[in-house]
């Protein structure tokens, strides 16, 4: 195993910490002993390095976003679609979170897609000094691209569709740094997804949650941008109750994500209340992955699950669960939001070219 960095000193320091070899990026990509390249540079380098790795025959695990410009993402998408191309996936950790996996199973078994997905992130900037690359939109892509693609992808995944229109607002500090973004997306059939991000709190007071609504049948909330807890209220009949009970009886299976190693702290509880009508039930489902201190482990295990999924796709020849097309469409939605914020008008995201 080896590590590369555009800054040789950084490469040497990281290599020494983990007992790895250090080398320039081009040498790592061209080395025939390398099977998989993990790309974790700032976003403006993702597309170029991904293309280099694909053209060299290397499989790629790329940090989000796939690119900062749709033209570059399209070039990567076409390279990944060529016959015999190596496998490519993007590190969308929410797709590999056990609570999202549980929601997906409940949707397939009973609930169907939600009518709304709303994420709110009251975040800290204590680790982002004024000269951090994040604030340079040419490097990071900006909040919607660097952060928002996670949630635009997760919303589209749970809703089962891509947005038709995106509207957004941005707010900047006196020094010009954009630190607040509000974006809303309209999906087919009237479903909606929204994303709110603000750098306004000290790290100890960060707060993030995702609200989900299925109308008359269910509503719920995930706590944490890396979700640690789920509360879900389900209004159903006897057969629906049986479906939920059957699904949650085996908690390990209900929360399973291939490649994710449970800690043993995971729990699901189910409370039942009669509506006073025969055969009608109100259910309160609670699921937890552990306390706040488990967040780092959950994140690492979700990344591990992404790598395991890529490894499985390489072995079988199938596509990974998160494809280049998924990464392209979430970027298109984020860029539509940026354009909407600049113009004051709703914007239709670019259509997938393949």
N, C-alpha and C positions, 0 to 999 in steps of 0.2 A: 504494500500500500504506500501511497505517496501523497504529498500535499503541494500545491502550487499557489503562488500569489504574484501579482504584478510587482509587489514590493518584496525583493529577495529577503530582507531582514525579517519581515513578518512570516514568510514561508519557513525560514530557518527556526524561528521561535516556536511556531506551531508544531513543526516536525519534531523538534527536540522534546516538546511536552508530551508527545504521544509515541515517540520512538519510530517515527516515519522518515522516509526520504523526502527531501525538498528539491524542487526543480522548477524551471519556468513553465508557465501554462502550456506553451506549444509543445514542449518536450513530453509533458504528461499526456496530452491528447494523442500524440503520435506514437507513443510507446506501445508496441504490439502486445505487451503483457497486460495492458490495461483493458478491462472489459467494460467497466461502468465508470462514468465521470459524474461526480456530484458538483453542481455549480452553485456557489453561495457567495458570489460577488454582489456589489450593488447592482440594482436592476438594469442600468444602462449597458452592462456587459453580458447580460444573459443570452440575448439572441446570437451575438457573434460567437460566443464560446459554445453554445449549443450547436450551431451550424458546423463549427469546426469539428466538434466531437462526432456528430452524425456522419459527416463526410469522411472522417477517419475510421468509421465503422464501430464507434463506441456507443453503447447504450447510455442514456442520460437521465439523471435525476436532478431536475432544475428547481431552484427556489422560485417562488412566485415574485413578480409576474413573469410570464414567458418573455415579454419584451416591454418596452415603454412606448413603442410606435406600432400601429397596426400593420404597416408595411413590412416591418421586420418580423412581426409575428406570422404574417402570411408566408414569408419566405421560409421560416422554420416549419410551418404547417405543411408546406409543399414538400420540403425535404423529408419530413417524417412520414409522408404518405407514399413515397416512392416504393416500388416493389423491392422487397428485401431490406428495407431500411431498418436500422437498429430501433429498439424501443425507446420511447420518450415519455416521461411523466413529470408532472409538476407537483410540488410539495403543498398541496391543499390539505392541511392537517385536520380541518373540520370534517372532511369526508371519512377520516379514519378515527374519529372520536367515538367511543362506545355509546355515548348518549345519542349522538346522531344516528348511529347504527340501530339503536332501539327505536327511535322515531321512525326510521325507514321501515322497520319490520311492522310497527303498528300501522303505518300508512298502508302497506301492502295487504295486511291482514284485515283491516277494519276501517280506518279513517279516510283513506284516499288523500290527495294533496290538500294542503291548507289553502285558505283563501288569502291569508296575509302572513308575511314574514317581516319582522321589524327588529333590526339590530341597533342598539345604542351603546356607544363606547365613550365613557368619560375617562380619558386617559391622562397619563403623566408624560411630561417631556423632560424629566430630570436627567435622563440619559442622552438627551438630544441637544447639545450645545448649539449656539448660533451658527457655528461653522461646520456642523454635521452635514454629511452628504444628503441626508433625508430632505433638508429644506431646499435643495437645488432640484427643481423639477426636471431639468435636463438629465440628471443622474437618477433620481428616484422615481420619476413619473408623477410625483405628487401623492396626496393622501388617497385619493380614489384608486389610483393605480397600484401604489405600494401596499396599502392596507386593504382597500375596498374590494379588490378582486376576490379575497377570501370569502366575503359575505355575499357578494353578487353571485359567486359560484354556488355557495351553500343554499342561497335562496332559490336559485334556478333549479338546483338538484332536488330540493324538497317540493317545490311547486311543480316540477316536471315539465318546465317550459322555459324558453328564453324570453327576455323582456322585449316588448314591441316599442315602447317609448320610455325615455329616461328624462327626468327633470332634476335640477340640482341648484344649490346655492353654495357659495364659498364665502368665508370671512377671513380677513387677514389682520395681523397685528400691525401696529404703527410702522414697524420696520419692513413690512411687506411680506412676511412669512405667513402663508396660508395655514392656519391651525384648526379651522373648523369647516366641516363639510356636511351638508344635508343632501341626500339623494333619494329619489323615489322612482320606482320602476313599475310600469303597467305591463302585466302579462296577459296572454290570451284568456278570454273568458272573464276578464275583470279582476283576476287575482293581482295582488300588489306585493312588492317588496320594498323596504326602505332601509336606509343606512345613514346613521348619524355618528360623527366622530368629532371630538373636541379635545385638544390638549389643554386642560384647564385645572388639573388636580395634582397634588403631591402623590407620589407613588403609593404611599400607604392608604390613600383614599380613592384609588382607582375603582371604577364600578362599570361593569359591562353586563348586559343582559340581552336576550333575544326573545321576543314575544311572538307566539304563533297562534293562529285562530282558524278554526274549521267551521265557524258559524254556529249553528244550533247544536252540533255534535261534540265539539271539544275546543279547549283552549289551553295554552300552557306557556311556560317560560323556562328558558335555559339561563343559568347564571354563570357568568364568566365568558370572556371571548374564547378562551380555551374552556369549554363548559365543564364544570365540576358537578353541577346539580341540575336536575330536571323536575319540575312540578307540572303535572298534566291532569286536567279535569276532563273526564269523558262522560257524556250523557248517552246512555245506550239501553238496549233491551236485554233480555235473557241470553239470546245467542251471542250478542256482542260482549256481554260479560264473560261468557265462556271462552271467547276468543282471547280476551285480554288475560284471563287467568291462565289459560293454556300457554300463552306466550311468555308470561312472566314467572311461571312456576320454576323453570330452569333458568336461574338468573345468569349463570355463566354463558349459556347459549344466547339469551336475550341481548346480552351486551357484547357478544363476541365480535372481534375484528381480526381477520387473519393477520398474523405477525405482531399483534399487540399482546403484550404479556400482562395479565391482570395482576394487581398488587395484593388482592385479598381484602381490600377495604371497600370494594364495590357492593352496593346494596340496592335492592328494589323493594318497596313496600306498596301495598294496595289497600285502600280504605273503601268500604262500601256503605252507601246510604240509599234507602228506598225513597223514591219520589212520592210515595203515597199512592202510586198507581200500580196495579198488578203487572209484574214483569218489567218495570221501568227502574233503572238504576243510575245513580250518580257515583262515579268512581273518582278517587283522588290517587293518582299514581305518583310516587316519589322515587327518584333514583339518584344515587350519589356515587361518585368515583373517589371520594375521600375529602379530606379537609384542604384548606387553601394551600398548605405546604406541599400538597401532592401535584400542584399545577405543573412544575418543571418536569416531573416524571411523566405525567400524562402527555405533555408536549413531546418529550423524547420518544415515548412509545408510539405516538401517532406518526412521527417521522419514521421510526423503525418499521411500522406497518406499511408506509408508503414504499420503502425500500424493498420490503418483502413482496409487495404486490408487483413491483417492477421485476424482481427476480423470478416470480412465478410466470409473468408474461414472457420473459426471455426463454424460460424453460419450455413453455407450451406453444409459443408462437402467437398467442392471443394478444389483444391490446390490454394495457393496464386499465385499472378502474377509472383513473383520471387521465384522459387522453389529451393530445395536443389540441384537438377541437374544443374540449372543455376550457382549456387555458385561453384559447383564442377568443371564444365567445364571452368569457368573463372580462377579458381585456377590452373587447369592443364595447361592452356595456359601461365600463369605467371611463373610457375615452368619450363615449356619448355623454356621460355625466359632466365631464370637464367642459365639453363644448356647450352643453346646456347652461352651465353656470356662467360661461363667458358671454353667451348670447341672450340669456333670459328666456329662451324658448325650449320647449320639449324637443328632444332629438331622438331619431330612430337609430338604434345601433346598426353598425355595418352587418351585412349578411355573411354568413360563413361561405367562403369562396369554393369549398370542396364538398 
